[in-house]
């Protein structure tokens, strides 16, 4: 068996951090050796902080979160860092980690729009990893996943975009409470209510979608020319972001062609990535699907639970395609997305003794 890469989780006591621990506890390629905590969580046992419905992995239930700096991680032999820290806090720490040669796969927004950093959804834009080729020798790779709503959106739409060649994309999101982290939205603000504003969420959804769907040319990503208009609301659901999508298309394929594209879409089928779902997009024909309670854990295996996007209520009246789309915000749109990004980077030679400065 190949050596597993020693890795750390930053913000292991938080909601996304705990999903990282769950996914990495018995990972075949990565060995979780460090649980990083902040001022409020360092020195506390993971089991005392645990918020997920399923129990913590037995091997880490009694583990104590440790004060963490990039220097301590490097000294401890950590090679790979998964970032579960909140945006604003994560940026400087992740920058210092890569400066010390550590690989960083981040869930935070701090570096997403950096032109030198891949903003990655592996089934959609794997070629953007080539942005890492130009980094200086000794500097670790830095890869970010997208906003949780953006990830589900581009994954669910990727199979049909070549057929449609859209000119406009309208999306309204119904976002779960867990997307706000812990303790999140005050109960009296969300009970019997919908909050039609999430700070900076609409801007992220619009700009990140164009970047992910863009083309890598000459060492930079050229954003896709696409009008993206978003409405984002917080609803009283624990997990799972639901999105109502309308696409204005410049082409008129048949509904049969569109459905076939969703069903046949599996670009990572032969990649052997442990966390990749097969298929990555599930198409539902029922009139009332997808639903968060019934569909948020879509995925083909135990490891890939929550990693598939679910598309349903498809209505095609050219030039308008309307549908609902669901994805698990904390798994596909959070920790699981970062883990899958790292698996793809490893498979393509960017981890361990991988590429630096454009050469193996």
DRENDO-1510 file (C-alpha; in Angstrom, 1 decimal, always signed):
<recs>
REC; n; res; u; v; w
REC; 1; UNK; +0.0; +0.0; +0.0 .
REC; 2; UNK; +1.3; +3.5; -0.9 .
REC; 3; UNK; +2.2; +5.8; +2.0 .
REC; 4; UNK; -0.7; +7.9; +3.1 .
REC; 5; UNK; -0.1; +11.7; +3.2 .
REC; 6; UNK; -0.1; +13.2; +6.7 .
REC; 7; UNK; -2.8; +15.9; +6.9 .
REC; 8; UNK; -4.4; +18.4; +9.3 .
REC; 9; UNK; -7.8; +19.9; +9.6 .
REC; 10; UNK; -7.9; +23.6; +10.6 .
REC; 11; UNK; -11.1; +24.5; +12.5 .
REC; 12; UNK; -11.7; +20.9; +13.3 .
REC; 13; UNK; -14.3; +21.8; +16.0 .
REC; 14; UNK; -16.5; +23.7; +13.6 .
REC; 15; UNK; -19.3; +22.3; +11.5 .
REC; 16; UNK; -17.3; +22.0; +8.3 .
REC; 17; UNK; -14.3; +20.9; +10.2 .
REC; 18; UNK; -16.2; +18.0; +11.7 .
REC; 19; UNK; -17.3; +16.8; +8.2 .
REC; 20; UNK; -13.6; +16.9; +7.3 .
REC; 21; UNK; -12.8; +14.6; +10.3 .
REC; 22; UNK; -15.6; +12.3; +9.3 .
REC; 23; UNK; -14.4; +12.0; +5.7 .
REC; 24; UNK; -10.7; +11.7; +6.6 .
REC; 25; UNK; -10.9; +9.3; +9.5 .
REC; 26; UNK; -10.3; +6.2; +7.3 .
REC; 27; UNK; -9.3; +7.8; +4.1 .
REC; 28; UNK; -7.2; +5.4; +1.9 .
REC; 29; UNK; -4.8; +8.2; +0.7 .
REC; 30; UNK; -4.7; +10.8; +3.5 .
REC; 31; UNK; -3.8; +10.2; +7.1 .
REC; 32; UNK; -5.4; +12.6; +9.6 .
REC; 33; UNK; -2.7; +13.4; +12.2 .
REC; 34; UNK; -3.6; +16.9; +13.5 .
REC; 35; UNK; -6.9; +18.4; +14.6 .
REC; 36; UNK; -6.5; +22.2; +14.8 .
REC; 37; UNK; -8.5; +24.3; +17.1 .
REC; 38; UNK; -8.9; +28.0; +17.7 .
REC; 39; UNK; -8.9; +30.0; +21.0 .
REC; 40; UNK; -12.3; +28.6; +22.1 .
REC; 41; UNK; -11.8; +25.0; +21.0 .
REC; 42; UNK; -8.2; +24.2; +21.6 .
REC; 43; UNK; -7.7; +21.8; +24.5 .
REC; 44; UNK; -11.2; +20.4; +24.2 .
REC; 45; UNK; -12.1; +16.9; +23.1 .
REC; 46; UNK; -13.7; +16.6; +19.7 .
REC; 47; UNK; -16.6; +14.6; +21.2 .
REC; 48; UNK; -17.5; +17.6; +23.4 .
REC; 49; UNK; -17.8; +19.8; +20.3 .
REC; 50; UNK; -19.5; +17.4; +18.0 .
REC; 51; UNK; -22.6; +18.7; +16.2 .
REC; 52; UNK; -23.3; +16.1; +13.4 .
REC; 53; UNK; -26.1; +13.6; +13.7 .
REC; 54; UNK; -23.9; +10.6; +13.4 .
REC; 55; UNK; -21.3; +9.9; +16.1 .
REC; 56; UNK; -17.7; +11.0; +15.7 .
REC; 57; UNK; -15.3; +8.5; +14.2 .
REC; 58; UNK; -14.1; +6.2; +17.1 .
REC; 59; UNK; -10.5; +6.8; +16.4 .
REC; 60; UNK; -11.0; +10.6; +17.0 .
REC; 61; UNK; -13.8; +10.8; +19.5 .
REC; 62; UNK; -11.5; +11.4; +22.4 .
REC; 63; UNK; -8.9; +13.4; +20.4 .
REC; 64; UNK; -8.1; +16.9; +21.7 .
REC; 65; UNK; -7.9; +19.9; +19.4 .
REC; 66; UNK; -4.5; +21.6; +19.4 .
REC; 67; UNK; -3.5; +25.2; +19.1 .
REC; 68; UNK; -2.3; +25.5; +15.5 .
REC; 69; UNK; +0.2; +27.6; +13.6 .
REC; 70; UNK; +1.8; +26.9; +10.2 .
REC; 71; UNK; +5.1; +26.5; +11.9 .
REC; 72; UNK; +3.8; +23.8; +14.2 .
REC; 73; UNK; +2.2; +22.0; +11.4 .
REC; 74; UNK; +5.4; +21.9; +9.3 .
REC; 75; UNK; +7.4; +20.8; +12.4 .
REC; 76; UNK; +4.9; +18.0; +13.1 .
REC; 77; UNK; +5.4; +16.6; +9.5 .
REC; 78; UNK; +2.0; +17.6; +8.2 .
REC; 79; UNK; +2.1; +17.9; +4.4 .
REC; 80; UNK; -1.5; +18.5; +3.5 .
REC; 81; UNK; -3.9; +21.0; +5.2 .
REC; 82; UNK; -7.7; +21.0; +4.9 .
REC; 83; UNK; -9.1; +24.4; +5.7 .
REC; 84; UNK; -12.3; +24.6; +7.7 .
REC; 85; UNK; -11.7; +28.1; +9.1 .
REC; 86; UNK; -14.1; +30.9; +8.4 .
REC; 87; UNK; -13.4; +33.4; +5.7 .
REC; 88; UNK; -11.4; +36.4; +6.9 .
REC; 89; UNK; -9.5; +34.2; +9.5 .
REC; 90; UNK; -8.4; +31.6; +7.0 .
REC; 91; UNK; -6.5; +33.7; +4.5 .
REC; 92; UNK; -3.3; +34.7; +6.3 .
REC; 93; UNK; -2.9; +31.2; +7.9 .
REC; 94; UNK; -3.4; +29.5; +4.5 .
REC; 95; UNK; -0.9; +31.8; +2.8 .
REC; 96; UNK; +1.7; +31.1; +5.5 .
REC; 97; UNK; +1.1; +27.3; +5.2 .
REC; 98; UNK; +1.8; +27.3; +1.4 .
REC; 99; UNK; +4.8; +29.6; +1.9 .
REC; 100; UNK; +6.2; +26.8; +4.1 .
REC; 101; UNK; +5.6; +24.2; +1.4 .
REC; 102; UNK; +2.4; +22.7; +2.8 .
REC; 103; UNK; -0.5; +21.9; +0.4 .
REC; 104; UNK; -3.7; +23.7; +1.3 .
REC; 105; UNK; -7.2; +22.8; +0.2 .
REC; 106; UNK; -9.5; +25.5; +1.5 .
REC; 107; UNK; -13.2; +25.8; +2.1 .
REC; 108; UNK; -12.9; +29.6; +2.7 .
REC; 109; UNK; -13.5; +32.4; +0.3 .
REC; 110; UNK; -10.3; +34.4; +0.9 .
REC; 111; UNK; -8.3; +33.0; -2.1 .
REC; 112; UNK; -11.1; +32.0; -4.4 .
REC; 113; UNK; -10.8; +34.8; -6.9 .
REC; 114; UNK; -7.0; +34.9; -6.8 .
REC; 115; UNK; -6.1; +34.5; -10.5 .
REC; 116; UNK; -3.2; +32.1; -9.6 .
REC; 117; UNK; -5.4; +29.8; -7.5 .
REC; 118; UNK; -7.7; +27.0; -8.9 .
REC; 119; UNK; -11.3; +27.4; -8.0 .
REC; 120; UNK; -12.1; +23.8; -8.5 .
REC; 121; UNK; -15.1; +21.5; -9.0 .
REC; 122; UNK; -13.4; +18.3; -10.3 .
REC; 123; UNK; -16.1; +17.1; -12.6 .
REC; 124; UNK; -16.6; +20.6; -14.1 .
REC; 125; UNK; -13.2; +22.3; -14.5 .
REC; 126; UNK; -10.3; +19.8; -13.7 .
REC; 127; UNK; -8.1; +21.6; -16.2 .
REC; 128; UNK; -7.9; +24.6; -14.0 .
REC; 129; UNK; -5.5; +22.7; -11.8 .
REC; 130; UNK; -2.8; +23.7; -14.3 .
REC; 131; UNK; -2.7; +27.1; -12.7 .
REC; 132; UNK; -0.5; +25.4; -10.1 .
REC; 133; UNK; +2.2; +24.7; -12.7 .
REC; 134; UNK; +3.7; +28.1; -12.5 .
REC; 135; UNK; +4.1; +28.3; -8.7 .
REC; 136; UNK; +7.6; +28.9; -7.3 .
REC; 137; UNK; +9.7; +25.9; -6.2 .
REC; 138; UNK; +9.1; +25.1; -2.5 .
REC; 139; UNK; +5.7; +26.8; -2.4 .
REC; 140; UNK; +2.8; +24.5; -1.7 .
REC; 141; UNK; -0.2; +24.2; -3.9 .
REC; 142; UNK; -3.3; +26.1; -2.8 .
REC; 143; UNK; -6.7; +25.1; -4.2 .
REC; 144; UNK; -10.1; +26.3; -3.1 .
REC; 145; UNK; -13.6; +24.9; -3.5 .
REC; 146; UNK; -16.4; +27.2; -4.4 .
REC; 147; UNK; -19.3; +28.7; -2.4 .
REC; 148; UNK; -21.6; +25.9; -1.4 .
REC; 149; UNK; -24.5; +27.1; -3.6 .
REC; 150; UNK; -22.1; +27.6; -6.6 .
REC; 151; UNK; -20.7; +24.1; -6.4 .
REC; 152; UNK; -24.1; +22.5; -6.6 .
REC; 153; UNK; -25.2; +24.8; -9.4 .
REC; 154; UNK; -22.2; +24.3; -11.7 .
REC; 155; UNK; -22.2; +20.5; -11.1 .
REC; 156; UNK; -25.9; +20.1; -11.9 .
REC; 157; UNK; -25.7; +22.2; -15.0 .
REC; 158; UNK; -22.4; +21.1; -16.5 .
REC; 159; UNK; -23.8; +18.1; -18.4 .
REC; 160; UNK; -26.3; +20.3; -20.4 .
REC; 161; UNK; -24.5; +23.5; -20.9 .
REC; 162; UNK; -22.7; +22.4; -24.1 .
REC; 163; UNK; -26.1; +21.5; -25.6 .
REC; 164; UNK; -27.8; +24.8; -24.5 .
REC; 165; UNK; -25.1; +27.4; -24.9 .
REC; 166; UNK; -26.9; +29.7; -22.4 .
REC; 167; UNK; -26.9; +33.4; -22.6 .
REC; 168; UNK; -28.6; +34.1; -19.2 .
REC; 169; UNK; -28.8; +32.1; -16.0 .
REC; 170; UNK; -31.3; +33.0; -13.2 .
REC; 171; UNK; -31.1; +31.2; -9.9 .
REC; 172; UNK; -33.0; +31.5; -6.6 .
REC; 173; UNK; -31.5; +29.6; -3.6 .
REC; 174; UNK; -33.2; +28.2; -0.5 .
REC; 175; UNK; -30.2; +27.7; +1.7 .
REC; 176; UNK; -30.0; +25.5; +4.8 .
REC; 177; UNK; -29.3; +26.8; +8.3 .
REC; 178; UNK; -26.0; +24.9; +8.5 .
REC; 179; UNK; -24.6; +27.1; +5.7 .
REC; 180; UNK; -24.3; +29.9; +8.3 .
REC; 181; UNK; -22.1; +27.7; +10.5 .
REC; 182; UNK; -22.5; +27.3; +14.3 .
REC; 183; UNK; -24.3; +28.7; +16.2 .
REC; 184; UNK; -25.7; +30.2; +13.0 .
REC; 185; UNK; -29.1; +31.9; +12.6 .
REC; 186; UNK; -31.0; +32.8; +15.8 .
REC; 187; UNK; -34.0; +30.5; +16.2 .
REC; 188; UNK; -36.4; +33.4; +16.6 .
REC; 189; UNK; -35.2; +34.9; +13.3 .
REC; 190; UNK; -35.8; +31.8; +11.2 .
REC; 191; UNK; -38.8; +30.0; +12.9 .
REC; 192; UNK; -41.9; +30.6; +10.8 .
REC; 193; UNK; -39.8; +32.7; +8.5 .
REC; 194; UNK; -37.6; +33.0; +5.4 .
REC; 195; UNK; -34.8; +35.5; +5.4 .
REC; 196; UNK; -34.3; +36.9; +1.9 .
REC; 197; UNK; -30.7; +38.0; +2.4 .
REC; 198; UNK; -27.4; +36.3; +3.0 .
REC; 199; UNK; -24.4; +38.6; +3.1 .
REC; 200; UNK; -22.3; +38.5; -0.1 .
REC; 201; UNK; -23.9; +35.2; -1.2 .
REC; 202; UNK; -25.4; +36.5; -4.4 .
REC; 203; UNK; -22.2; +38.2; -5.5 .
REC; 204; UNK; -20.2; +34.9; -4.9 .
REC; 205; UNK; -22.7; +32.9; -6.8 .
REC; 206; UNK; -22.6; +35.1; -9.8 .
REC; 207; UNK; -18.8; +35.7; -10.0 .
REC; 208; UNK; -17.7; +32.2; -9.0 .
REC; 209; UNK; -20.0; +30.5; -11.6 .
REC; 210; UNK; -18.5; +32.5; -14.4 .
REC; 211; UNK; -15.0; +31.7; -13.3 .
REC; 212; UNK; -15.5; +28.0; -12.9 .
REC; 213; UNK; -17.2; +27.7; -16.3 .
REC; 214; UNK; -14.4; +29.8; -17.8 .
REC; 215; UNK; -11.6; +28.7; -20.0 .
REC; 216; UNK; -7.9; +28.4; -19.0 .
REC; 217; UNK; -5.8; +30.1; -21.7 .
REC; 218; UNK; -2.2; +31.4; -21.4 .
REC; 219; UNK; -1.9; +30.6; -17.7 .
REC; 220; UNK; -5.1; +32.5; -16.7 .
REC; 221; UNK; -8.8; +31.7; -16.5 .
REC; 222; UNK; -11.0; +33.8; -18.8 .
REC; 223; UNK; -14.5; +34.0; -17.3 .
REC; 224; UNK; -17.4; +32.6; -19.2 .
REC; 225; UNK; -19.5; +35.3; -20.9 .
REC; 226; UNK; -22.7; +34.6; -19.1 .
REC; 227; UNK; -25.2; +36.8; -17.4 .
REC; 228; UNK; -25.9; +35.2; -13.9 .
REC; 229; UNK; -28.6; +36.7; -11.7 .
REC; 230; UNK; -29.1; +35.3; -8.2 .
REC; 231; UNK; -31.5; +35.6; -5.3 .
REC; 232; UNK; -30.4; +34.0; -2.1 .
REC; 233; UNK; -32.6; +33.2; +0.9 .
REC; 234; UNK; -32.1; +31.4; +4.2 .
REC; 235; UNK; -34.8; +28.8; +5.1 .
REC; 236; UNK; -35.5; +26.6; +8.1 .
REC; 237; UNK; -33.8; +23.5; +6.8 .
REC; 238; UNK; -30.8; +21.9; +8.6 .
REC; 239; UNK; -28.8; +20.7; +5.6 .
REC; 240; UNK; -29.2; +20.8; +1.8 .
REC; 241; UNK; -29.4; +23.8; -0.5 .
REC; 242; UNK; -32.3; +23.9; -2.9 .
REC; 243; UNK; -32.0; +26.0; -6.0 .
REC; 244; UNK; -34.6; +27.1; -8.6 .
REC; 245; UNK; -32.8; +27.6; -11.9 .
REC; 246; UNK; -33.9; +29.1; -15.2 .
REC; 247; UNK; -31.6; +29.0; -18.2 .
REC; 248; UNK; -32.1; +31.1; -21.3 .
REC; 249; UNK; -30.5; +29.1; -24.1 .
REC; 250; UNK; -29.3; +29.9; -27.6 .
REC; 251; UNK; -29.7; +26.3; -28.8 .
REC; 252; UNK; -32.8; +24.0; -28.9 .
REC; 253; UNK; -31.8; +20.4; -28.1 .
REC; 254; UNK; -34.6; +17.9; -27.4 .
REC; 255; UNK; -35.6; +17.0; -23.9 .
REC; 256; UNK; -34.4; +13.5; -24.6 .
REC; 257; UNK; -31.0; +14.8; -25.4 .
REC; 258; UNK; -30.9; +16.9; -22.2 .
REC; 259; UNK; -31.9; +13.9; -20.0 .
REC; 260; UNK; -29.4; +11.7; -21.8 .
REC; 261; UNK; -26.6; +14.2; -21.1 .
REC; 262; UNK; -27.4; +14.2; -17.3 .
REC; 263; UNK; -27.6; +10.4; -17.2 .
REC; 264; UNK; -24.3; +9.8; -19.1 .
REC; 265; UNK; -22.3; +12.5; -17.3 .
REC; 266; UNK; -19.5; +11.0; -15.2 .
REC; 267; UNK; -16.1; +12.4; -16.3 .
REC; 268; UNK; -14.3; +10.9; -13.3 .
REC; 269; UNK; -15.6; +7.4; -13.9 .
REC; 270; UNK; -12.1; +6.0; -14.5 .
REC; 271; UNK; -10.2; +8.3; -12.2 .
REC; 272; UNK; -10.3; +6.1; -9.2 .
REC; 273; UNK; -11.0; +9.0; -6.7 .
REC; 274; UNK; -12.3; +7.5; -3.4 .
REC; 275; UNK; -14.8; +10.3; -2.7 .
REC; 276; UNK; -16.2; +10.9; -6.2 .
REC; 277; UNK; -19.9; +9.9; -6.7 .
REC; 278; UNK; -20.9; +7.9; -9.7 .
REC; 279; UNK; -22.9; +9.4; -11.2 .
REC; 280; UNK; -22.2; +12.9; -9.9 .
REC; 281; UNK; -25.7; +14.1; -11.0 .
REC; 282; UNK; -28.9; +12.2; -10.3 .
REC; 283; UNK; -32.0; +13.0; -12.3 .
REC; 284; UNK; -35.4; +12.6; -10.6 .
REC; 285; UNK; -38.6; +12.5; -12.5 .
REC; 286; UNK; -41.1; +12.8; -9.6 .
REC; 287; UNK; -43.1; +16.0; -9.5 .
REC; 288; UNK; -42.0; +16.8; -6.0 .
REC; 289; UNK; -38.3; +16.1; -6.1 .
REC; 290; UNK; -35.6; +17.0; -5.1 .
REC; 291; UNK; -36.2; +17.6; -1.4 .
REC; 292; UNK; -33.6; +18.3; +1.2 .
REC; 293; UNK; -34.8; +15.6; +3.6 .
REC; 294; UNK; -35.0; +12.9; +1.0 .
REC; 295; UNK; -32.1; +13.8; -1.4 .
REC; 296; UNK; -29.3; +15.7; +0.4 .
REC; 297; UNK; -27.3; +12.5; +1.0 .
REC; 298; UNK; -27.3; +11.4; -2.7 .
REC; 299; UNK; -24.2; +9.5; -3.6 .
REC; 300; UNK; -23.3; +6.1; -4.9 .
REC; 301; UNK; -21.2; +4.8; -2.0 .
REC; 302; UNK; -20.7; +5.2; +1.8 .
REC; 303; UNK; -17.8; +7.5; +1.2 .
REC; 304; UNK; -19.6; +9.6; -1.5 .
REC; 305; UNK; -22.8; +10.1; +0.4 .
REC; 306; UNK; -23.9; +13.7; +0.0 .
REC; 307; UNK; -21.5; +14.3; -2.9 .
REC; 308; UNK; -24.0; +14.0; -5.8 .
REC; 309; UNK; -26.2; +16.9; -7.0 .
REC; 310; UNK; -29.9; +16.0; -7.7 .
REC; 311; UNK; -31.8; +17.6; -10.5 .
REC; 312; UNK; -35.6; +17.4; -10.9 .
REC; 313; UNK; -38.8; +19.2; -12.0 .
REC; 314; UNK; -37.2; +19.7; -15.4 .
REC; 315; UNK; -39.3; +21.8; -17.8 .
REC; 316; UNK; -38.0; +22.6; -21.3 .
REC; 317; UNK; -39.9; +25.3; -23.2 .
REC; 318; UNK; -37.2; +26.7; -25.6 .
REC; 319; UNK; -35.4; +29.0; -25.1 .
REC; 320; UNK; -36.1; +28.5; -21.3 .
REC; 321; UNK; -35.0; +25.5; -19.3 .
REC; 322; UNK; -36.4; +25.4; -15.7 .
REC; 323; UNK; -35.5; +23.0; -13.0 .
REC; 324; UNK; -34.8; +22.5; -9.3 .
REC; 325; UNK; -31.4; +21.4; -8.1 .
REC; 326; UNK; -30.3; +20.2; -4.6 .
REC; 327; UNK; -26.8; +19.6; -3.1 .
REC; 328; UNK; -25.5; +19.0; +0.4 .
REC; 329; UNK; -24.0; +22.3; +1.4 .
REC; 330; UNK; -21.6; +20.9; +4.0 .
REC; 331; UNK; -20.5; +17.9; +2.1 .
REC; 332; UNK; -20.4; +18.5; -1.7 .
REC; 333; UNK; -20.3; +22.3; -1.1 .
REC; 334; UNK; -17.9; +22.1; +1.8 .
REC; 335; UNK; -15.6; +19.4; +3.3 .
REC; 336; UNK; -16.3; +16.7; +0.7 .
REC; 337; UNK; -15.6; +19.1; -2.1 .
REC; 338; UNK; -12.1; +19.9; -0.7 .
REC; 339; UNK; -11.3; +16.3; -0.1 .
REC; 340; UNK; -12.3; +15.4; -3.7 .
REC; 341; UNK; -10.1; +18.3; -4.9 .
REC; 342; UNK; -7.1; +16.9; -3.0 .
REC; 343; UNK; -7.8; +13.4; -4.5 .
REC; 344; UNK; -7.7; +14.9; -8.0 .
REC; 345; UNK; -4.6; +16.9; -7.3 .
REC; 346; UNK; -2.9; +13.7; -6.0 .
REC; 347; UNK; -4.0; +11.7; -9.0 .
REC; 348; UNK; -2.6; +14.4; -11.3 .
REC; 349; UNK; +0.8; +14.6; -9.6 .
REC; 350; UNK; +0.4; +17.9; -7.6 .
REC; 351; UNK; +0.9; +16.4; -4.1 .
REC; 352; UNK; +3.8; +14.7; -2.6 .
REC; 353; UNK; +6.6; +14.8; -5.1 .
REC; 354; UNK; +4.3; +16.4; -7.6 .
REC; 355; UNK; +4.7; +19.4; -10.0 .
REC; 356; UNK; +6.3; +22.7; -9.1 .
REC; 357; UNK; +7.2; +25.4; -11.5 .
REC; 358; UNK; +5.6; +23.4; -14.3 .
REC; 359; UNK; +7.7; +20.3; -14.1 .
REC; 360; UNK; +7.4; +16.9; -12.3 .
</recs>
